[in-house]
Amino acid sequence: MGIQERKEREKEQRRDEILTAAQAVFFEKGLTNSTMDEIAEKAELSKGTLYLYYNSKEDLYLAVMTRGFDLLHQMCVEVVERSTSPVEAIWNLSKAYFEFFEKQRNYFHMFYFLQSPTLHKQVSAEMMESCTQQTNKTWKLFIDLFQQGVNEGMFRKDISPPEAAVILWSSANSILIRIDNECERWKEQLNVDLVQVYFRSNALFLESVMTKKAATTFAPLMSNVPTATA
């Protein structure tokens, strides 16, 4: 191994150590209540060393968030690979996203950052572009599935695959945020199981964009809706 190659490997190892330390701090305290001093202490490095790798706390936050995007994207790829049709894949993706929400709640909370444009001003253009490229991979996966479904006659030809992906993702996220914060209140106040609402919402949307033949074919697939107590 050459000197330059060894230096690059050591640099990547140091970067990974910083990310692991930052992840622990951010998971515990969130972005606002965390400091670069705390992250440096956790990583057993000087704060100056952190700034050699990341321009700001917000840059470091996005770098940790990208780990979550990587994990989610890999889950999505595996779901698509074992599904037999675009409809089945999208339905299974909605289940996978709920599983991610349940098992990786800290990463899900970090995704809220993307809904706070005022915080984006603290992020470098390079880090924001890197984050955008990562999320676009998952967007493309959904859009391609909708397009494949149109091509194969499973989805109506008048739908826009990008718009369909945005509608499904936005609806799913909105309901998951309510499950995260208000699940018991909705159950007590209106006797509404938000977990059922999440899956029924996804099923209703898919049914609305499917052709009549596809809707009949795949009705059994979406009939078994999980519940909060399942």
Solvent accessible surface area in square Angstrom, and as a share of the most:
residue,aa,sasa,rsa
1,M,131,0.59
2,G,42,0.40
3,I,113,0.58
4,Q,118,0.53
5,E,104,0.46
6,R,99,0.36
7,K,116,0.49
8,E,82,0.37
9,R,146,0.53
10,E,93,0.42
11,K,89,0.38
12,E,96,0.43
13,Q,109,0.48
14,R,87,0.32
15,R,64,0.23
16,D,74,0.38
17,E,75,0.34
18,I,0,0.00
19,L,22,0.11
20,T,72,0.42
21,A,7,0.05
22,A,0,0.00
23,Q,40,0.18
24,A,41,0.31
25,V,12,0.07
26,F,6,0.02
27,F,58,0.24
28,E,139,0.63
29,K,83,0.35
30,G,28,0.27
31,L,18,0.09
32,T,119,0.69
33,N,106,0.55
34,S,1,0.01
35,T,62,0.36
36,M,12,0.05
37,D,82,0.43
38,E,51,0.23
39,I,0,0.00
40,A,5,0.04
41,E,137,0.61
42,K,118,0.50
43,A,19,0.15
44,E,159,0.71
45,L,38,0.19
46,S,67,0.43
47,K,82,0.35
48,G,46,0.45
49,T,25,0.15
50,L,0,0.00
51,Y,97,0.37
52,L,144,0.72
53,Y,44,0.17
54,Y,9,0.03
55,N,104,0.54
56,S,23,0.15
57,K,39,0.17
58,E,25,0.11
59,D,4,0.02
60,L,0,0.00
61,Y,16,0.06
62,L,0,0.00
63,A,11,0.09
64,V,0,0.00
65,M,0,0.00
66,T,26,0.15
67,R,59,0.22
68,G,0,0.00
69,F,14,0.06
70,D,67,0.35
71,L,67,0.33
72,L,4,0.02
73,H,30,0.13
74,Q,90,0.40
75,M,38,0.17
76,C,3,0.02
77,V,39,0.23
78,E,78,0.35
79,V,4,0.02
80,V,43,0.25
81,E,135,0.60
82,R,163,0.59
83,S,18,0.12
84,T,121,0.71
85,S,15,0.10
86,P,1,0.01
87,V,0,0.00
88,E,37,0.17
89,A,2,0.01
90,I,1,0.00
91,W,5,0.02
92,N,29,0.15
93,L,1,0.01
94,S,9,0.06
95,K,90,0.38
96,A,7,0.05
97,Y,10,0.04
98,F,22,0.09
99,E,74,0.33
100,F,1,0.00
101,F,1,0.00
102,E,97,0.44
103,K,145,0.61
104,Q,58,0.26
105,R,79,0.29
106,N,65,0.33
107,Y,18,0.07
108,F,4,0.02
109,H,74,0.33
110,M,6,0.03
111,F,18,0.07
112,Y,68,0.26
113,F,7,0.03
114,L,62,0.31
115,Q,109,0.48
116,S,37,0.24
117,P,92,0.58
118,T,100,0.58
119,L,64,0.32
120,H,50,0.22
121,K,166,0.70
122,Q,103,0.46
123,V,17,0.10
124,S,23,0.15
125,A,81,0.63
126,E,128,0.57
127,M,33,0.15
128,M,49,0.22
129,E,89,0.40
130,S,53,0.34
131,C,2,0.01
132,T,54,0.31
133,Q,106,0.47
134,Q,20,0.09
135,T,23,0.14
136,N,77,0.39
137,K,97,0.41
138,T,12,0.07
139,W,71,0.25
140,K,125,0.53
141,L,26,0.13
142,F,13,0.06
143,I,48,0.25
144,D,65,0.34
145,L,11,0.05
146,F,0,0.00
147,Q,74,0.33
148,Q,76,0.34
149,G,0,0.00
150,V,15,0.09
151,N,104,0.53
152,E,92,0.41
153,G,38,0.36
154,M,39,0.17
155,F,0,0.00
156,R,94,0.34
157,K,162,0.69
158,D,108,0.56
159,I,22,0.11
160,S,40,0.26
161,P,15,0.10
162,P,65,0.41
163,E,111,0.50
164,A,5,0.04
165,A,1,0.00
166,V,75,0.43
167,I,92,0.47
168,L,9,0.04
169,W,49,0.17
170,S,57,0.37
171,S,37,0.24
172,A,6,0.05
173,N,26,0.13
174,S,44,0.29
175,I,21,0.11
176,L,0,0.00
177,I,41,0.21
178,R,100,0.36
179,I,17,0.09
180,D,32,0.17
181,N,98,0.50
182,E,53,0.24
183,C,31,0.18
184,E,120,0.54
185,R,118,0.43
186,W,66,0.23
187,K,93,0.39
188,E,142,0.64
189,Q,119,0.53
190,L,106,0.53
191,N,115,0.59
192,V,41,0.24
193,D,19,0.10
194,L,6,0.03
195,V,9,0.05
196,Q,43,0.19
197,V,53,0.30
198,Y,0,0.00
199,F,4,0.02
200,R,122,0.45
201,S,29,0.19
202,N,2,0.01
203,A,8,0.06
204,L,120,0.60
205,F,33,0.14
206,L,1,0.01
207,E,76,0.34
208,S,60,0.39
209,V,10,0.06
210,M,8,0.04
211,T,37,0.22
212,K,185,0.78
213,K,166,0.70
214,A,6,0.05
215,A,31,0.24
216,T,106,0.62
217,T,86,0.50
218,F,32,0.13
219,A,48,0.37
220,P,95,0.60
221,L,59,0.30
222,M,7,0.03
223,S,82,0.53
224,N,127,0.65
225,V,28,0.16
226,P,43,0.27
227,T,39,0.23
228,A,58,0.45
229,T,131,0.76
230,A,109,0.85
